[in-house]
Amino acid sequence: MRSEQRQNETRDQEVPGDAWWAGLGPVGGVVLLLTGLGVLLWIFLDLPGARGPHLSYEAAKIVAIGAVVAGTTLLARRRKDRDAAED
């Protein structure tokens, strides 16, 4: 039990140098996901301003980060709820 408590304490502490998206949560992840998909749609429809050389790469990175952030936070929340129900 003691090691589990220590593990939870270290998990909740902020680590200096965390990525900018580390604390967004599920809503922030979904917003990033939708923003990236919107930019990709903008590029696909060839609307004005969609001529940046690396724009599609950057939009794909935003989609990937949003999917990871939303997925991991939702899974962590689900696991936390399941662990609380078992106790």
Phi and psi restraints in degrees (range 20) as a CNS / XPLOR table:
assign (resid 1 and name C) (resid 2 and name N)
       (resid 2 and name CA) (resid 2 and name C) 1.0 -64.1 20.0 2
assign (resid 2 and name N) (resid 2 and name CA)
       (resid 2 and name C) (resid 3 and name N) 1.0 -42.9 20.0 2
assign (resid 2 and name C) (resid 3 and name N)
       (resid 3 and name CA) (resid 3 and name C) 1.0 -66.2 20.0 2
assign (resid 3 and name N) (resid 3 and name CA)
       (resid 3 and name C) (resid 4 and name N) 1.0 -33.6 20.0 2
assign (resid 3 and name C) (resid 4 and name N)
       (resid 4 and name CA) (resid 4 and name C) 1.0 -66.9 20.0 2
assign (resid 4 and name N) (resid 4 and name CA)
       (resid 4 and name C) (resid 5 and name N) 1.0 -39.2 20.0 2
assign (resid 4 and name C) (resid 5 and name N)
       (resid 5 and name CA) (resid 5 and name C) 1.0 -66.1 20.0 2
assign (resid 5 and name N) (resid 5 and name CA)
       (resid 5 and name C) (resid 6 and name N) 1.0 -42.3 20.0 2
assign (resid 5 and name C) (resid 6 and name N)
       (resid 6 and name CA) (resid 6 and name C) 1.0 -63.3 20.0 2
assign (resid 6 and name N) (resid 6 and name CA)
       (resid 6 and name C) (resid 7 and name N) 1.0 -39.3 20.0 2
assign (resid 6 and name C) (resid 7 and name N)
       (resid 7 and name CA) (resid 7 and name C) 1.0 -63.8 20.0 2
assign (resid 7 and name N) (resid 7 and name CA)
       (resid 7 and name C) (resid 8 and name N) 1.0 -42.3 20.0 2
assign (resid 7 and name C) (resid 8 and name N)
       (resid 8 and name CA) (resid 8 and name C) 1.0 -65.8 20.0 2
assign (resid 8 and name N) (resid 8 and name CA)
       (resid 8 and name C) (resid 9 and name N) 1.0 -37.4 20.0 2
assign (resid 8 and name C) (resid 9 and name N)
       (resid 9 and name CA) (resid 9 and name C) 1.0 -64.4 20.0 2
assign (resid 9 and name N) (resid 9 and name CA)
       (resid 9 and name C) (resid 10 and name N) 1.0 -42.7 20.0 2
assign (resid 9 and name C) (resid 10 and name N)
       (resid 10 and name CA) (resid 10 and name C) 1.0 -71.5 20.0 2
assign (resid 10 and name N) (resid 10 and name CA)
       (resid 10 and name C) (resid 11 and name N) 1.0 -30.4 20.0 2
assign (resid 10 and name C) (resid 11 and name N)
       (resid 11 and name CA) (resid 11 and name C) 1.0 -69.1 20.0 2
assign (resid 11 and name N) (resid 11 and name CA)
       (resid 11 and name C) (resid 12 and name N) 1.0 -34.4 20.0 2
assign (resid 11 and name C) (resid 12 and name N)
       (resid 12 and name CA) (resid 12 and name C) 1.0 -80.8 20.0 2
assign (resid 12 and name N) (resid 12 and name CA)
       (resid 12 and name C) (resid 13 and name N) 1.0 -14.3 20.0 2
assign (resid 12 and name C) (resid 13 and name N)
       (resid 13 and name CA) (resid 13 and name C) 1.0 -78.2 20.0 2
assign (resid 13 and name N) (resid 13 and name CA)
       (resid 13 and name C) (resid 14 and name N) 1.0 143.3 20.0 2
assign (resid 13 and name C) (resid 14 and name N)
       (resid 14 and name CA) (resid 14 and name C) 1.0 -79.9 20.0 2
assign (resid 14 and name N) (resid 14 and name CA)
       (resid 14 and name C) (resid 15 and name N) 1.0 136.3 20.0 2
assign (resid 14 and name C) (resid 15 and name N)
       (resid 15 and name CA) (resid 15 and name C) 1.0 -98.4 20.0 2
assign (resid 15 and name N) (resid 15 and name CA)
       (resid 15 and name C) (resid 16 and name N) 1.0 127.1 20.0 2
assign (resid 15 and name C) (resid 16 and name N)
       (resid 16 and name CA) (resid 16 and name C) 1.0 -60.7 20.0 2
assign (resid 16 and name N) (resid 16 and name CA)
       (resid 16 and name C) (resid 17 and name N) 1.0 136.6 20.0 2
assign (resid 16 and name C) (resid 17 and name N)
       (resid 17 and name CA) (resid 17 and name C) 1.0 91.5 20.0 2
assign (resid 17 and name N) (resid 17 and name CA)
       (resid 17 and name C) (resid 18 and name N) 1.0 10.1 20.0 2
assign (resid 17 and name C) (resid 18 and name N)
       (resid 18 and name CA) (resid 18 and name C) 1.0 -59.7 20.0 2
assign (resid 18 and name N) (resid 18 and name CA)
       (resid 18 and name C) (resid 19 and name N) 1.0 155.1 20.0 2
assign (resid 18 and name C) (resid 19 and name N)
       (resid 19 and name CA) (resid 19 and name C) 1.0 -66.1 20.0 2
assign (resid 19 and name N) (resid 19 and name CA)
       (resid 19 and name C) (resid 20 and name N) 1.0 156.2 20.0 2
assign (resid 19 and name C) (resid 20 and name N)
       (resid 20 and name CA) (resid 20 and name C) 1.0 -63.2 20.0 2
assign (resid 20 and name N) (resid 20 and name CA)
       (resid 20 and name C) (resid 21 and name N) 1.0 -23.0 20.0 2
assign (resid 20 and name C) (resid 21 and name N)
       (resid 21 and name CA) (resid 21 and name C) 1.0 -94.6 20.0 2
assign (resid 21 and name N) (resid 21 and name CA)
       (resid 21 and name C) (resid 22 and name N) 1.0 3.1 20.0 2
assign (resid 21 and name C) (resid 22 and name N)
       (resid 22 and name CA) (resid 22 and name C) 1.0 -61.4 20.0 2
assign (resid 22 and name N) (resid 22 and name CA)
       (resid 22 and name C) (resid 23 and name N) 1.0 -31.6 20.0 2
assign (resid 22 and name C) (resid 23 and name N)
       (resid 23 and name CA) (resid 23 and name C) 1.0 -108.7 20.0 2
assign (resid 23 and name N) (resid 23 and name CA)
       (resid 23 and name C) (resid 24 and name N) 1.0 20.9 20.0 2
assign (resid 23 and name C) (resid 24 and name N)
       (resid 24 and name CA) (resid 24 and name C) 1.0 -72.5 20.0 2
assign (resid 24 and name N) (resid 24 and name CA)
       (resid 24 and name C) (resid 25 and name N) 1.0 -38.2 20.0 2
assign (resid 24 and name C) (resid 25 and name N)
       (resid 25 and name CA) (resid 25 and name C) 1.0 83.0 20.0 2
assign (resid 25 and name N) (resid 25 and name CA)
       (resid 25 and name C) (resid 26 and name N) 1.0 -178.4 20.0 2
assign (resid 25 and name C) (resid 26 and name N)
       (resid 26 and name CA) (resid 26 and name C) 1.0 -65.7 20.0 2
assign (resid 26 and name N) (resid 26 and name CA)
       (resid 26 and name C) (resid 27 and name N) 1.0 -37.4 20.0 2
assign (resid 26 and name C) (resid 27 and name N)
       (resid 27 and name CA) (resid 27 and name C) 1.0 -67.0 20.0 2
assign (resid 27 and name N) (resid 27 and name CA)
       (resid 27 and name C) (resid 28 and name N) 1.0 -44.0 20.0 2
assign (resid 27 and name C) (resid 28 and name N)
       (resid 28 and name CA) (resid 28 and name C) 1.0 -62.4 20.0 2
assign (resid 28 and name N) (resid 28 and name CA)
       (resid 28 and name C) (resid 29 and name N) 1.0 -37.7 20.0 2
assign (resid 28 and name C) (resid 29 and name N)
       (resid 29 and name CA) (resid 29 and name C) 1.0 -63.5 20.0 2
assign (resid 29 and name N) (resid 29 and name CA)
       (resid 29 and name C) (resid 30 and name N) 1.0 -42.8 20.0 2
assign (resid 29 and name C) (resid 30 and name N)
       (resid 30 and name CA) (resid 30 and name C) 1.0 -66.7 20.0 2
assign (resid 30 and name N) (resid 30 and name CA)
       (resid 30 and name C) (resid 31 and name N) 1.0 -38.4 20.0 2
assign (resid 30 and name C) (resid 31 and name N)
       (resid 31 and name CA) (resid 31 and name C) 1.0 -62.9 20.0 2
assign (resid 31 and name N) (resid 31 and name CA)
       (resid 31 and name C) (resid 32 and name N) 1.0 -44.3 20.0 2
assign (resid 31 and name C) (resid 32 and name N)
       (resid 32 and name CA) (resid 32 and name C) 1.0 -61.4 20.0 2
assign (resid 32 and name N) (resid 32 and name CA)
       (resid 32 and name C) (resid 33 and name N) 1.0 -43.7 20.0 2
assign (resid 32 and name C) (resid 33 and name N)
       (resid 33 and name CA) (resid 33 and name C) 1.0 -59.0 20.0 2
assign (resid 33 and name N) (resid 33 and name CA)
       (resid 33 and name C) (resid 34 and name N) 1.0 -48.8 20.0 2
assign (resid 33 and name C) (resid 34 and name N)
       (resid 34 and name CA) (resid 34 and name C) 1.0 -67.7 20.0 2
assign (resid 34 and name N) (resid 34 and name CA)
       (resid 34 and name C) (resid 35 and name N) 1.0 -36.3 20.0 2
assign (resid 34 and name C) (resid 35 and name N)
       (resid 35 and name CA) (resid 35 and name C) 1.0 -64.0 20.0 2
assign (resid 35 and name N) (resid 35 and name CA)
       (resid 35 and name C) (resid 36 and name N) 1.0 -46.2 20.0 2
assign (resid 35 and name C) (resid 36 and name N)
       (resid 36 and name CA) (resid 36 and name C) 1.0 -61.9 20.0 2
assign (resid 36 and name N) (resid 36 and name CA)
       (resid 36 and name C) (resid 37 and name N) 1.0 -41.3 20.0 2
assign (resid 36 and name C) (resid 37 and name N)
       (resid 37 and name CA) (resid 37 and name C) 1.0 -65.7 20.0 2
assign (resid 37 and name N) (resid 37 and name CA)
       (resid 37 and name C) (resid 38 and name N) 1.0 -35.9 20.0 2
assign (resid 37 and name C) (resid 38 and name N)
       (resid 38 and name CA) (resid 38 and name C) 1.0 -63.9 20.0 2
assign (resid 38 and name N) (resid 38 and name CA)
       (resid 38 and name C) (resid 39 and name N) 1.0 -42.0 20.0 2
assign (resid 38 and name C) (resid 39 and name N)
       (resid 39 and name CA) (resid 39 and name C) 1.0 -65.8 20.0 2
assign (resid 39 and name N) (resid 39 and name CA)
       (resid 39 and name C) (resid 40 and name N) 1.0 -41.2 20.0 2
assign (resid 39 and name C) (resid 40 and name N)
       (resid 40 and name CA) (resid 40 and name C) 1.0 -63.0 20.0 2
assign (resid 40 and name N) (resid 40 and name CA)
       (resid 40 and name C) (resid 41 and name N) 1.0 -39.1 20.0 2
assign (resid 40 and name C) (resid 41 and name N)
       (resid 41 and name CA) (resid 41 and name C) 1.0 -64.9 20.0 2
assign (resid 41 and name N) (resid 41 and name CA)
       (resid 41 and name C) (resid 42 and name N) 1.0 -40.0 20.0 2
assign (resid 41 and name C) (resid 42 and name N)
       (resid 42 and name CA) (resid 42 and name C) 1.0 -58.3 20.0 2
assign (resid 42 and name N) (resid 42 and name CA)
       (resid 42 and name C) (resid 43 and name N) 1.0 -44.3 20.0 2
assign (resid 42 and name C) (resid 43 and name N)
       (resid 43 and name CA) (resid 43 and name C) 1.0 -66.8 20.0 2
assign (resid 43 and name N) (resid 43 and name CA)
       (resid 43 and name C) (resid 44 and name N) 1.0 -43.9 20.0 2
assign (resid 43 and name C) (resid 44 and name N)
       (resid 44 and name CA) (resid 44 and name C) 1.0 -61.1 20.0 2
assign (resid 44 and name N) (resid 44 and name CA)
       (resid 44 and name C) (resid 45 and name N) 1.0 -39.4 20.0 2
assign (resid 44 and name C) (resid 45 and name N)
       (resid 45 and name CA) (resid 45 and name C) 1.0 -80.5 20.0 2
assign (resid 45 and name N) (resid 45 and name CA)
       (resid 45 and name C) (resid 46 and name N) 1.0 -4.2 20.0 2
assign (resid 45 and name C) (resid 46 and name N)
       (resid 46 and name CA) (resid 46 and name C) 1.0 55.0 20.0 2
assign (resid 46 and name N) (resid 46 and name CA)
       (resid 46 and name C) (resid 47 and name N) 1.0 47.7 20.0 2
assign (resid 46 and name C) (resid 47 and name N)
       (resid 47 and name CA) (resid 47 and name C) 1.0 -79.8 20.0 2
assign (resid 47 and name N) (resid 47 and name CA)
       (resid 47 and name C) (resid 48 and name N) 1.0 164.7 20.0 2
assign (resid 47 and name C) (resid 48 and name N)
       (resid 48 and name CA) (resid 48 and name C) 1.0 -56.4 20.0 2
assign (resid 48 and name N) (resid 48 and name CA)
       (resid 48 and name C) (resid 49 and name N) 1.0 137.7 20.0 2
assign (resid 48 and name C) (resid 49 and name N)
       (resid 49 and name CA) (resid 49 and name C) 1.0 89.1 20.0 2
assign (resid 49 and name N) (resid 49 and name CA)
       (resid 49 and name C) (resid 50 and name N) 1.0 3.7 20.0 2
assign (resid 49 and name C) (resid 50 and name N)
       (resid 50 and name CA) (resid 50 and name C) 1.0 -95.8 20.0 2
assign (resid 50 and name N) (resid 50 and name CA)
       (resid 50 and name C) (resid 51 and name N) 1.0 26.8 20.0 2
assign (resid 50 and name C) (resid 51 and name N)
       (resid 51 and name CA) (resid 51 and name C) 1.0 -104.4 20.0 2
assign (resid 51 and name N) (resid 51 and name CA)
       (resid 51 and name C) (resid 52 and name N) 1.0 10.1 20.0 2
assign (resid 51 and name C) (resid 52 and name N)
       (resid 52 and name CA) (resid 52 and name C) 1.0 -63.3 20.0 2
assign (resid 52 and name N) (resid 52 and name CA)
       (resid 52 and name C) (resid 53 and name N) 1.0 139.5 20.0 2
assign (resid 52 and name C) (resid 53 and name N)
       (resid 53 and name CA) (resid 53 and name C) 1.0 -65.4 20.0 2
assign (resid 53 and name N) (resid 53 and name CA)
       (resid 53 and name C) (resid 54 and name N) 1.0 -31.2 20.0 2
assign (resid 53 and name C) (resid 54 and name N)
       (resid 54 and name CA) (resid 54 and name C) 1.0 -118.3 20.0 2
assign (resid 54 and name N) (resid 54 and name CA)
       (resid 54 and name C) (resid 55 and name N) 1.0 19.8 20.0 2
assign (resid 54 and name C) (resid 55 and name N)
       (resid 55 and name CA) (resid 55 and name C) 1.0 -65.2 20.0 2
assign (resid 55 and name N) (resid 55 and name CA)
       (resid 55 and name C) (resid 56 and name N) 1.0 -40.9 20.0 2
assign (resid 55 and name C) (resid 56 and name N)
       (resid 56 and name CA) (resid 56 and name C) 1.0 -68.0 20.0 2
assign (resid 56 and name N) (resid 56 and name CA)
       (resid 56 and name C) (resid 57 and name N) 1.0 -35.0 20.0 2
assign (resid 56 and name C) (resid 57 and name N)
       (resid 57 and name CA) (resid 57 and name C) 1.0 -65.0 20.0 2
assign (resid 57 and name N) (resid 57 and name CA)
       (resid 57 and name C) (resid 58 and name N) 1.0 -44.2 20.0 2
assign (resid 57 and name C) (resid 58 and name N)
       (resid 58 and name CA) (resid 58 and name C) 1.0 -65.2 20.0 2
assign (resid 58 and name N) (resid 58 and name CA)
       (resid 58 and name C) (resid 59 and name N) 1.0 -40.6 20.0 2
assign (resid 58 and name C) (resid 59 and name N)
       (resid 59 and name CA) (resid 59 and name C) 1.0 -64.6 20.0 2
assign (resid 59 and name N) (resid 59 and name CA)
       (resid 59 and name C) (resid 60 and name N) 1.0 -39.1 20.0 2
assign (resid 59 and name C) (resid 60 and name N)
       (resid 60 and name CA) (resid 60 and name C) 1.0 -65.6 20.0 2
assign (resid 60 and name N) (resid 60 and name CA)
       (resid 60 and name C) (resid 61 and name N) 1.0 -36.2 20.0 2
assign (resid 60 and name C) (resid 61 and name N)
       (resid 61 and name CA) (resid 61 and name C) 1.0 -64.5 20.0 2
assign (resid 61 and name N) (resid 61 and name CA)
       (resid 61 and name C) (resid 62 and name N) 1.0 -40.1 20.0 2
assign (resid 61 and name C) (resid 62 and name N)
       (resid 62 and name CA) (resid 62 and name C) 1.0 -63.9 20.0 2
assign (resid 62 and name N) (resid 62 and name CA)
       (resid 62 and name C) (resid 63 and name N) 1.0 -42.1 20.0 2
assign (resid 62 and name C) (resid 63 and name N)
       (resid 63 and name CA) (resid 63 and name C) 1.0 -62.1 20.0 2
assign (resid 63 and name N) (resid 63 and name CA)
       (resid 63 and name C) (resid 64 and name N) 1.0 -45.3 20.0 2
assign (resid 63 and name C) (resid 64 and name N)
       (resid 64 and name CA) (resid 64 and name C) 1.0 -64.1 20.0 2
assign (resid 64 and name N) (resid 64 and name CA)
       (resid 64 and name C) (resid 65 and name N) 1.0 -44.9 20.0 2
assign (resid 64 and name C) (resid 65 and name N)
       (resid 65 and name CA) (resid 65 and name C) 1.0 -63.1 20.0 2
assign (resid 65 and name N) (resid 65 and name CA)
       (resid 65 and name C) (resid 66 and name N) 1.0 -43.1 20.0 2
assign (resid 65 and name C) (resid 66 and name N)
       (resid 66 and name CA) (resid 66 and name C) 1.0 -62.0 20.0 2
assign (resid 66 and name N) (resid 66 and name CA)
       (resid 66 and name C) (resid 67 and name N) 1.0 -41.8 20.0 2
assign (resid 66 and name C) (resid 67 and name N)
       (resid 67 and name CA) (resid 67 and name C) 1.0 -65.2 20.0 2
assign (resid 67 and name N) (resid 67 and name CA)
       (resid 67 and name C) (resid 68 and name N) 1.0 -41.7 20.0 2
assign (resid 67 and name C) (resid 68 and name N)
       (resid 68 and name CA) (resid 68 and name C) 1.0 -67.4 20.0 2
assign (resid 68 and name N) (resid 68 and name CA)
       (resid 68 and name C) (resid 69 and name N) 1.0 -45.3 20.0 2
assign (resid 68 and name C) (resid 69 and name N)
       (resid 69 and name CA) (resid 69 and name C) 1.0 -63.0 20.0 2
assign (resid 69 and name N) (resid 69 and name CA)
       (resid 69 and name C) (resid 70 and name N) 1.0 -48.5 20.0 2
assign (resid 69 and name C) (resid 70 and name N)
       (resid 70 and name CA) (resid 70 and name C) 1.0 -64.1 20.0 2
assign (resid 70 and name N) (resid 70 and name CA)
       (resid 70 and name C) (resid 71 and name N) 1.0 -44.7 20.0 2
assign (resid 70 and name C) (resid 71 and name N)
       (resid 71 and name CA) (resid 71 and name C) 1.0 -65.2 20.0 2
assign (resid 71 and name N) (resid 71 and name CA)
       (resid 71 and name C) (resid 72 and name N) 1.0 -45.7 20.0 2
assign (resid 71 and name C) (resid 72 and name N)
       (resid 72 and name CA) (resid 72 and name C) 1.0 -69.7 20.0 2
assign (resid 72 and name N) (resid 72 and name CA)
       (resid 72 and name C) (resid 73 and name N) 1.0 -36.8 20.0 2
assign (resid 72 and name C) (resid 73 and name N)
       (resid 73 and name CA) (resid 73 and name C) 1.0 -70.4 20.0 2
assign (resid 73 and name N) (resid 73 and name CA)
       (resid 73 and name C) (resid 74 and name N) 1.0 -37.2 20.0 2
assign (resid 73 and name C) (resid 74 and name N)
       (resid 74 and name CA) (resid 74 and name C) 1.0 -68.6 20.0 2
assign (resid 74 and name N) (resid 74 and name CA)
       (resid 74 and name C) (resid 75 and name N) 1.0 -39.2 20.0 2
assign (resid 74 and name C) (resid 75 and name N)
       (resid 75 and name CA) (resid 75 and name C) 1.0 -67.0 20.0 2
assign (resid 75 and name N) (resid 75 and name CA)
       (resid 75 and name C) (resid 76 and name N) 1.0 -39.1 20.0 2
assign (resid 75 and name C) (resid 76 and name N)
       (resid 76 and name CA) (resid 76 and name C) 1.0 -64.4 20.0 2
assign (resid 76 and name N) (resid 76 and name CA)
       (resid 76 and name C) (resid 77 and name N) 1.0 -41.3 20.0 2
assign (resid 76 and name C) (resid 77 and name N)
       (resid 77 and name CA) (resid 77 and name C) 1.0 -64.6 20.0 2
assign (resid 77 and name N) (resid 77 and name CA)
       (resid 77 and name C) (resid 78 and name N) 1.0 -41.1 20.0 2
assign (resid 77 and name C) (resid 78 and name N)
       (resid 78 and name CA) (resid 78 and name C) 1.0 -64.2 20.0 2
assign (resid 78 and name N) (resid 78 and name CA)
       (resid 78 and name C) (resid 79 and name N) 1.0 -41.2 20.0 2
assign (resid 78 and name C) (resid 79 and name N)
       (resid 79 and name CA) (resid 79 and name C) 1.0 -65.6 20.0 2
assign (resid 79 and name N) (resid 79 and name CA)
       (resid 79 and name C) (resid 80 and name N) 1.0 -41.3 20.0 2
assign (resid 79 and name C) (resid 80 and name N)
       (resid 80 and name CA) (resid 80 and name C) 1.0 -62.7 20.0 2
assign (resid 80 and name N) (resid 80 and name CA)
       (resid 80 and name C) (resid 81 and name N) 1.0 -43.3 20.0 2
assign (resid 80 and name C) (resid 81 and name N)
       (resid 81 and name CA) (resid 81 and name C) 1.0 -63.6 20.0 2
assign (resid 81 and name N) (resid 81 and name CA)
       (resid 81 and name C) (resid 82 and name N) 1.0 -40.5 20.0 2
assign (resid 81 and name C) (resid 82 and name N)
       (resid 82 and name CA) (resid 82 and name C) 1.0 -66.9 20.0 2
assign (resid 82 and name N) (resid 82 and name CA)
       (resid 82 and name C) (resid 83 and name N) 1.0 -41.8 20.0 2
assign (resid 82 and name C) (resid 83 and name N)
       (resid 83 and name CA) (resid 83 and name C) 1.0 -64.9 20.0 2
assign (resid 83 and name N) (resid 83 and name CA)
       (resid 83 and name C) (resid 84 and name N) 1.0 -37.5 20.0 2
assign (resid 83 and name C) (resid 84 and name N)
       (resid 84 and name CA) (resid 84 and name C) 1.0 -68.3 20.0 2
assign (resid 84 and name N) (resid 84 and name CA)
       (resid 84 and name C) (resid 85 and name N) 1.0 -35.0 20.0 2
assign (resid 84 and name C) (resid 85 and name N)
       (resid 85 and name CA) (resid 85 and name C) 1.0 -70.2 20.0 2
assign (resid 85 and name N) (resid 85 and name CA)
       (resid 85 and name C) (resid 86 and name N) 1.0 -30.6 20.0 2
assign (resid 85 and name C) (resid 86 and name N)
       (resid 86 and name CA) (resid 86 and name C) 1.0 -72.4 20.0 2
assign (resid 86 and name N) (resid 86 and name CA)
       (resid 86 and name C) (resid 87 and name N) 1.0 -29.5 20.0 2
